[in-house]
Amino acid sequence: MAYWMKADTALLRVVEDDGAGIMKRVRALEMVERAPMALLRRLILEPKTPRKKPIPSKLRAVAALKYAKQLARKKKGEKAKHVADNPLGIT
């Protein structure tokens, strides 16, 4: 069991904290290399029940860019995996 949390875990907690400043949350999200898709979806989408504090637009924009990068990385990985399954490269 580790005594200290990982840096990414601490940064993600700052991103989700409504009490933290807007720019601190934005910078924390920018520093995380691969944020979980579920967190990014929570930041981008508006839930059915209204939030106590709305998500700042700057944070929402950074989350949308990160989400698009994650999807592109995921699609690229699937395409590379598909080509690797076929040793002759015939599709």
C-alpha positions in Angstrom: 0.0 0.0 0.0 1.4 3.4 -1.0 1.5 6.3 1.5 1.3 9.0 -1.2 -1.1 9.3 -4.0 0.1 9.6 -7.6 0.4 13.0 -9.2 -2.4 12.2 -11.8 -4.8 11.3 -9.0 -4.2 14.5 -7.1 -4.6 16.6 -10.3 -7.8 14.8 -11.2 -9.2 15.6 -7.7 -8.4 19.3 -8.3 -10.2 19.2 -11.6 -13.3 17.8 -10.0 -13.3 20.2 -7.0 -15.9 22.9 -7.3 -14.2 25.0 -4.6 -10.9 25.3 -6.5 -10.3 28.3 -8.7 -11.1 28.1 -12.4 -7.6 28.4 -13.7 -6.2 25.9 -11.2 -8.7 23.4 -12.5 -7.9 24.2 -16.1 -4.1 23.9 -15.5 -4.6 20.6 -13.6 -6.6 19.2 -16.5 -3.9 20.3 -19.0 -1.2 18.6 -16.9 -2.9 15.2 -16.9 -1.6 13.3 -19.8 -4.5 10.8 -20.1 -7.6 11.8 -18.3 -10.3 9.1 -17.8 -13.0 9.3 -20.5 -15.7 9.2 -17.8 -14.3 12.4 -16.1 -14.2 14.2 -19.4 -17.8 13.2 -20.3 -18.9 14.5 -16.9 -17.2 17.8 -17.5 -18.6 18.2 -21.1 -22.2 17.0 -20.8 -24.9 18.8 -18.8 -26.7 16.4 -16.4 -30.4 16.1 -16.2 -30.4 17.4 -12.6 -28.9 20.9 -12.4 -25.5 21.3 -10.8 -25.0 23.5 -7.7 -22.2 25.3 -9.5 -22.0 25.2 -13.3 -18.8 24.0 -15.1 -16.8 27.0 -16.3 -16.7 27.4 -20.0 -12.8 27.4 -20.2 -12.7 24.0 -18.3 -15.4 22.6 -20.5 -13.4 23.6 -23.6 -10.2 22.0 -22.4 -12.1 18.9 -21.5 -13.7 18.8 -25.0 -10.2 19.1 -26.6 -8.8 16.3 -24.4 -11.8 14.1 -25.2 -11.3 14.6 -28.9 -7.6 13.6 -28.5 -8.5 10.5 -26.5 -11.0 9.4 -29.2 -8.4 10.0 -32.0 -5.8 8.0 -30.0 -8.3 5.2 -29.4 -9.2 5.0 -33.1 -5.6 5.0 -34.2 -4.9 2.2 -31.8 -7.8 0.1 -33.1 -6.6 0.7 -36.7 -3.1 -0.3 -35.9 -4.3 -3.4 -34.0 -6.4 -4.4 -37.0 -3.5 -4.2 -39.4 -1.2 -6.1 -37.0 -3.7 -9.1 -36.9 -3.2 -9.7 -40.6 0.5 -10.5 -41.3 0.1 -10.0 -45.1 -1.6 -6.7 -44.8 -4.6 -7.7 -46.9 -7.8 -6.1 -45.9 
